[in-house]
Amino acid sequence: MATSSEISDRILEAVMARKLEPGSRLGEQQLAMLFDCSRTIVREALTRLAARGIVTVSARRGWYVVEPSQDEAREAFEARRVIETGLIRTTKKVDKPEITRLRAHLARQKAAIKGSDVGARSFLLGDFHVCLAECLGNSLLAETLRDFTARTTLIAMRYQTPEDAAQSCSEHVDIVAALEAGELKKAEQLMAAHLSTWQLKLQMPGDADPLSKLRDALAPMGKARELRGKDPSPARKTRSTRSTYLGEVL
């Protein structure tokens, strides 16, 4: 029987691996069956994730993975930039065991990029930032970063075109190299540039018009008559139009 903590961790990992898309429904009964536990435990896990901004609940529709808005996208990246550059700025030195751990993480990233498991690749690229926070000695901010990284992953899934994973990994390599060389100022600058690069790659359409998709779908077809053939004669126009309409309905 899974605990609520284990369930929330599994859901978070699935989000970071892009296996759960924004708006995915999370049914309590289905999760209880999957994890062989009570709905009470599932509800505890989902409530924890809701407090962390990963899922949301509707009284009538149930639990869903959040669908980040433009403002939430901007705020999430700004939060990550403050936390991650701040961690590097306040670091005096990164010891050899931590550098070894980071390099091992980079090796797993490179292997995943060469492979076909998109989920593993996505998870590792995001988890690098959590691993870096842990290596810099702040486990509390590492957990906070895990949540923000998951939220920015959801943002990327909604707005971003397929990213060049090799470029992202290469930027991670440069950050670790700067840390290993003791060039902390350079590492901070590289991290800021890295986060800014991927934020700018987001294609964020306006959310102002909630009817935009329906408006496009129901726009008049300028060539409708051409698609149907020649215009009907005046004597048969009414009958032909009605027949076409009924045919489309049926």
C-alpha positions in Angstrom: 0.0 0.0 0.0 1.5 3.3 -1.1 1.7 6.3 1.2 0.4 9.8 0.3 4.0 11.0 0.0 4.9 8.2 -2.4 1.8 9.0 -4.5 2.6 12.7 -4.7 6.2 12.0 -5.6 5.2 9.6 -8.4 2.8 12.2 -9.9 5.4 14.9 -9.6 7.9 12.7 -11.4 5.4 11.9 -14.1 4.9 15.7 -14.7 8.6 16.3 -14.9 8.9 13.4 -17.4 6.1 15.0 -19.5 4.0 11.9 -19.1 1.1 13.9 -17.5 0.0 16.8 -19.6 -1.6 20.1 -18.4 -5.3 19.5 -17.8 -4.9 15.7 -17.3 -7.6 14.4 -15.0 -6.5 12.5 -11.8 -9.5 10.4 -10.6 -9.4 9.5 -6.9 -10.9 6.0 -7.5 -8.5 5.2 -10.3 -5.5 6.3 -8.4 -6.6 4.3 -5.3 -6.9 1.2 -7.4 -3.5 1.8 -9.1 -1.7 2.4 -5.8 -3.7 -0.2 -3.8 -4.8 2.3 -1.1 -7.8 4.2 0.1 -9.2 7.3 -1.5 -8.4 9.2 1.7 -4.7 8.6 1.1 -5.0 9.6 -2.5 -6.9 12.8 -1.5 -4.0 13.6 1.0 -1.5 13.3 -1.9 -3.5 15.4 -4.2 -4.1 18.0 -1.6 -0.4 18.2 -1.0 0.3 18.7 -4.7 -2.5 21.4 -4.9 -0.7 23.3 -2.1 2.5 23.1 -4.2 0.7 24.4 -7.3 0.9 21.2 -9.3 -2.7 20.1 -9.4 -6.0 21.9 -8.9 -9.5 20.7 -7.9 -13.0 21.6 -9.0 -16.0 20.8 -6.9 -17.8 19.3 -9.9 -15.0 18.0 -12.1 -12.5 16.6 -9.7 -8.7 16.8 -9.7 -6.6 18.0 -12.6 -3.0 18.8 -13.4 -2.7 22.6 -13.6 -2.7 24.5 -16.9 -0.4 27.4 -16.3 -1.3 30.8 -17.6 1.0 33.4 -19.1 1.4 35.2 -15.8 2.2 31.9 -14.0 4.8 31.1 -16.7 6.5 34.5 -16.1 6.3 34.2 -12.3 7.7 30.6 -12.3 10.7 31.5 -14.4 11.4 34.6 -12.4 11.2 32.5 -9.2 13.6 30.0 -10.5 16.0 32.7 -11.7 16.1 34.3 -8.2 16.5 31.0 -6.4 19.1 29.4 -8.7 21.3 32.4 -9.3 21.0 33.3 -5.6 22.2 29.8 -4.6 25.3 30.1 -6.7 26.0 33.7 -5.6 26.0 32.7 -1.9 28.2 29.7 -2.5 31.9 29.9 -1.5 33.2 26.7 -2.9 31.8 23.5 -4.5 33.7 20.5 -3.2 35.0 17.6 -5.3 32.3 15.0 -4.3 29.6 17.4 -5.3 31.3 18.1 -8.7 31.6 14.3 -9.2 27.8 13.9 -8.5 27.0 16.7 -11.0 29.2 15.2 -13.6 27.5 11.8 -13.1 24.2 13.5 -13.6 25.4 15.1 -16.8 26.5 11.7 -18.1 23.0 10.4 -17.5 21.6 13.4 -19.4 23.8 12.7 -22.4 22.9 9.1 -22.4 19.2 9.9 -22.3 19.5 12.4 -25.1 21.1 9.7 -27.3 18.4 7.3 -26.4 14.7 7.2 -27.3 13.1 7.7 -23.9 11.8 11.2 -24.1 10.4 11.0 -20.6 13.8 10.1 -19.0 15.4 12.9 -21.0 12.9 15.5 -19.9 13.0 14.4 -16.3 16.9 14.5 -16.1 17.1 17.9 -17.7 14.8 19.3 -15.1 16.2 17.3 -12.2 19.7 18.7 -12.9 18.6 22.0 -11.3 17.3 20.2 -8.2 20.5 18.2 -8.0 22.5 21.4 -8.3 20.7 22.9 -5.4 21.3 19.8 -3.3 25.0 19.9 -4.2 25.2 23.6 -3.2 24.0 22.6 0.3 20.4 23.8 0.5 17.9 20.9 0.6 15.0 23.1 1.5 15.4 25.2 -1.7 16.0 22.0 -3.6 12.5 20.9 -2.8 11.1 24.3 -3.7 13.0 24.1 -7.0 11.5 20.7 -7.7 8.0 22.2 -7.6 9.0 25.2 -9.7 10.8 22.9 -12.2 7.6 20.8 -12.5 5.5 23.9 -13.2 7.9 25.2 -15.8 7.8 21.7 -17.4 4.0 22.0 -17.7 4.5 25.5 -19.1 6.9 24.2 -21.8 4.4 21.4 -22.6 1.7 23.9 -23.3 3.6 26.7 -25.0 7.0 25.5 -26.2 8.0 23.9 -29.5 10.1 20.8 -29.3 13.3 21.9 -27.7 16.9 21.1 -28.5 17.7 18.9 -25.6 21.4 18.7 -26.6 21.6 22.5 -26.3 20.1 22.5 -22.8 22.5 19.7 -21.7 25.4 21.6 -23.2 24.5 24.7 -21.1 24.4 22.5 -18.0 27.9 21.3 -18.8 29.2 24.8 -19.0 27.7 25.7 -15.6 29.3 22.7 -13.9 32.6 23.5 -15.6 32.5 27.0 -14.2 31.7 25.7 -10.7 34.5 23.2 -10.9 37.0 26.0 -11.9 35.8 28.1 -9.0 34.4 30.7 -11.4 31.2 31.3 -9.4 30.4 34.6 -11.0 30.6 33.1 -14.4 28.5 30.1 -13.3 25.8 32.6 -12.0 25.8 34.4 -15.3 25.6 31.2 -17.2 22.6 30.0 -15.1 20.8 33.3 -15.6 21.4 33.1 -19.4 20.3 29.5 -19.4 16.9 30.2 -17.8 16.3 33.3 -19.9 17.0 31.3 -23.1 14.4 28.7 -22.4 11.9 31.3 -21.2 12.3 33.2 -24.5 11.8 30.0 -26.5 8.3 29.7 -25.1 5.6 30.6 -27.6 2.9 32.1 -25.5 -0.3 33.0 -27.3 -2.7 35.5 -25.8 -5.3 34.1 -23.5 -7.5 37.2 -23.7 -10.1 35.7 -26.0 -11.5 32.5 -24.5 -13.7 32.0 -27.7 -10.7 32.2 -30.1 -10.8 28.5 -31.0 -14.5 28.3 -31.4 -14.5 31.6 -33.3 -12.0 30.2 -35.8 -13.9 26.9 -36.2 -17.2 28.7 -36.9 -15.8 31.4 -39.2 -17.7 31.6 -42.6 -16.2 29.5 -45.4 -15.5 31.9 -48.2 -15.3 29.1 -50.8 -18.3 27.1 -49.5 -20.2 27.5 -52.8 -17.1 26.4 -54.8 -16.8 23.3 -52.6 -20.5 22.4 -53.3 -20.2 23.1 -57.0 -22.1 25.6 -59.1 -24.8 27.8 -57.5 -28.2 26.3 -57.7 -30.7 27.9 -60.0 -33.3 30.3 -58.4 -36.1 27.8 -58.8 -34.2 25.1 -56.9 -32.1 27.2 -54.5 -34.4 26.8 -51.4 -34.7 23.1 -51.8 -31.0 22.6 -52.5 -29.9 24.6 -49.6 -32.3 22.7 -47.2 -31.1 19.4 -48.6 -27.5 20.3 -48.0 -28.2 21.4 -44.5 -30.0 18.3 -43.5 -27.4 16.1 -45.1 -24.7 17.8 -43.0 -26.7 17.4 -39.8 -27.4 13.7 -40.5 
